[in-house]
Amino acid sequence: MLKTVALTPADFNRWAEHMNRQIAESGRDGRPFFSPMEAIEFASIERRARFENGLAKPVFEPTWLRMWAIEGPDACLIAHLDLSGSNIPTEQHRATLGIGVEEVFLRQGYGRKLMVQAIEFAQHNHIEWLDLSVFSENKAAICLYLSLGFEEVGRRNDRFRIFGRSVDDVTMTLRLKG
Ligand SMILES: CC(C)(COP(=O)(O)OP(=O)(O)OC[C@H]1O[C@@H](n2cnc3c(N)ncnc32)[C@H](O)[C@@H]1OP(=O)(O)O)[C@@H](O)C(=O)NCCC(=O)NCCS
């Protein structure tokens, strides 16, 4: 199995390359959509600033960020998971989670490996809730989240129209304490 690495501000370029590859797979060749963006470029000045600033902040400081990735051949990243804190100071007991594995590496346990690592990090840092959004058609992701104890807490039908197709958005959350 390939190894997990915790990303640092120096990893921006290889992270952006992976994100560009991975998000381009959304809705491709009959796969479900998993991103609301029809076109996106991750290697931008704004994203670099958010990446570098967020990773440098302590957990619980608004807009903090932590990322883990699976390192593939040639030090390329093939999967990522990000945890981020809100920009609102009164929401710092929660974190928002995002995840993606490149298609060639699906169903090899990397998604679960990253999720378990993020949950352990959150527990260790006394974060009390993990939140995420997932499209209702994304059965693979929903199965993974349900298997780890996430519950559906809300749904916005017809939230996005991606290339003209209506997509329902589900909010899921995991209670870590209490
Ligand atoms: C969701 C995702 C992260 C799962 O990653 P993965 O590495 O393929 O998942 P794993 O191999 O670790 O499998 C973990 C669990 O996910 C679920 N799962 C994964 N693929 C599945 C599929 N095609 N159908 C049903 N369940 C699936 C299963 O519960 C599986 O557990 P099991 O192997 O014990 O049955 C991956 O499909 C992905 O990155 N998709 C594209 C991006 C995306 O959807 N991101 C999430 C947006 S909210």
The ligand as an SDF file (V2000), in Angstrom:
LIG
                    3D

 48 50  0  0  0  0  0  0  0  0999 V2000
  -15.5340    8.1510   -2.0910 C   0  0  0  0  0  0  0  0  0  0  0  0
  -14.0750    7.7900   -2.3150 C   0  0  0  0  0  0  0  0  0  0  0  0
  -13.2060    8.7950   -1.5870 C   0  0  0  0  0  0  0  0  0  0  0  0
  -13.8080    6.3740   -1.7720 C   0  0  0  0  0  0  0  0  0  0  0  0
  -12.4140    6.1240   -1.9240 O   0  0  0  0  0  0  0  0  0  0  0  0
  -11.8200    4.6540   -2.1800 P   0  0  0  0  0  0  0  0  0  0  0  0
  -10.3660    4.7230   -1.9440 O   0  0  0  0  0  0  0  0  0  0  0  0
  -12.2730    4.1500   -3.5010 O   0  0  0  0  0  0  0  0  0  0  0  0
  -12.5670    3.8360   -1.0210 O   0  0  0  0  0  0  0  0  0  0  0  0
  -12.0300    2.5520   -0.2610 P   0  0  0  0  0  0  0  0  0  0  0  0
  -11.3960    1.6030   -1.2170 O   0  0  0  0  0  0  0  0  0  0  0  0
  -11.2480    2.9790    0.9290 O   0  0  0  0  0  0  0  0  0  0  0  0
  -13.4140    1.9350    0.2220 O   0  0  0  0  0  0  0  0  0  0  0  0
  -13.9980    2.3730    1.4140 C   0  0  0  0  0  0  0  0  0  0  0  0
  -15.4900    2.1770    1.3910 C   0  0  0  0  0  0  0  0  0  0  0  0
  -16.1000    3.0750    0.4820 O   0  0  0  0  0  0  0  0  0  0  0  0
  -17.2880    2.4750   -0.0440 C   0  0  0  0  0  0  0  0  0  0  0  0
  -17.1420    2.4110   -1.4800 N   0  0  0  0  0  0  0  0  0  0  0  0
  -16.0670    2.7780   -2.2120 C   0  0  0  0  0  0  0  0  0  0  0  0
  -16.3450    2.6380   -3.5250 N   0  0  0  0  0  0  0  0  0  0  0  0
  -17.6010    2.1770   -3.6170 C   0  0  0  0  0  0  0  0  0  0  0  0
  -18.4430    1.8830   -4.6990 C   0  0  0  0  0  0  0  0  0  0  0  0
  -18.0330    2.0160   -5.9670 N   0  0  0  0  0  0  0  0  0  0  0  0
  -19.6920    1.4660   -4.4280 N   0  0  0  0  0  0  0  0  0  0  0  0
  -20.1310    1.3230   -3.1720 C   0  0  0  0  0  0  0  0  0  0  0  0
  -19.3670    1.6060   -2.0780 N   0  0  0  0  0  0  0  0  0  0  0  0
  -18.1200    2.0350   -2.3140 C   0  0  0  0  0  0  0  0  0  0  0  0
  -17.4060    1.1150    0.5920 C   0  0  0  0  0  0  0  0  0  0  0  0
  -18.1740    1.2780    1.7750 O   0  0  0  0  0  0  0  0  0  0  0  0
  -15.9590    0.8020    0.9220 C   0  0  0  0  0  0  0  0  0  0  0  0
  -15.8490   -0.1030    1.9580 O   0  0  0  0  0  0  0  0  0  0  0  0
  -15.6260   -1.6650    1.6230 P   0  0  0  0  0  0  0  0  0  0  0  0
  -14.4140   -1.7310    0.7250 O   0  0  0  0  0  0  0  0  0  0  0  0
  -15.4200   -2.2630    2.9670 O   0  0  0  0  0  0  0  0  0  0  0  0
  -16.8690   -2.1150    0.9100 O   0  0  0  0  0  0  0  0  0  0  0  0
  -13.7700    7.7360   -3.8420 C   0  0  0  0  0  0  0  0  0  0  0  0
  -14.8020    7.0190   -4.4880 O   0  0  0  0  0  0  0  0  0  0  0  0
  -13.5990    9.0800   -4.5200 C   0  0  0  0  0  0  0  0  0  0  0  0
  -12.6080    9.7760   -4.3280 O   0  0  0  0  0  0  0  0  0  0  0  0
  -14.5490    9.4820   -5.3440 N   0  0  0  0  0  0  0  0  0  0  0  0
  -14.4040   10.6840   -6.1470 C   0  0  0  0  0  0  0  0  0  0  0  0
  -14.3420   11.9400   -5.3050 C   0  0  0  0  0  0  0  0  0  0  0  0
  -15.4560   12.0080   -4.3320 C   0  0  0  0  0  0  0  0  0  0  0  0
  -16.5590   11.5230   -4.5480 O   0  0  0  0  0  0  0  0  0  0  0  0
  -15.1800   12.6720   -3.2110 N   0  0  0  0  0  0  0  0  0  0  0  0
  -16.1560   12.8550   -2.1640 C   0  0  0  0  0  0  0  0  0  0  0  0
  -17.0000   14.0240   -2.4480 C   0  0  0  0  0  0  0  0  0  0  0  0
  -18.1740   14.2730   -1.1230 S   0  0  0  0  0  0  0  0  0  0  0  0
  1  2  1  0
  2  3  1  0
  2  4  1  0
  2 36  1  0
  4  5  1  0
  5  6  1  0
  6  7  2  0
  6  8  1  0
  6  9  1  0
  9 10  1  0
 10 11  2  0
 10 12  1  0
 10 13  1  0
 13 14  1  0
 14 15  1  0
 15 16  1  0
 15 30  1  0
 16 17  1  0
 17 18  1  0
 17 28  1  0
 18 19  1  0
 18 27  1  0
 19 20  2  0
 20 21  1  0
 21 22  1  0
 21 27  2  0
 22 23  1  0
 22 24  2  0
 24 25  1  0
 25 26  2  0
 26 27  1  0
 28 29  1  0
 28 30  1  0
 30 31  1  0
 31 32  1  0
 32 33  2  0
 32 34  1  0
 32 35  1  0
 36 37  1  0
 36 38  1  0
 38 39  2  0
 38 40  1  0
 40 41  1  0
 41 42  1  0
 42 43  1  0
 43 44  2  0
 43 45  1  0
 45 46  1  0
 46 47  1  0
 47 48  1  0
M  END
$$$$
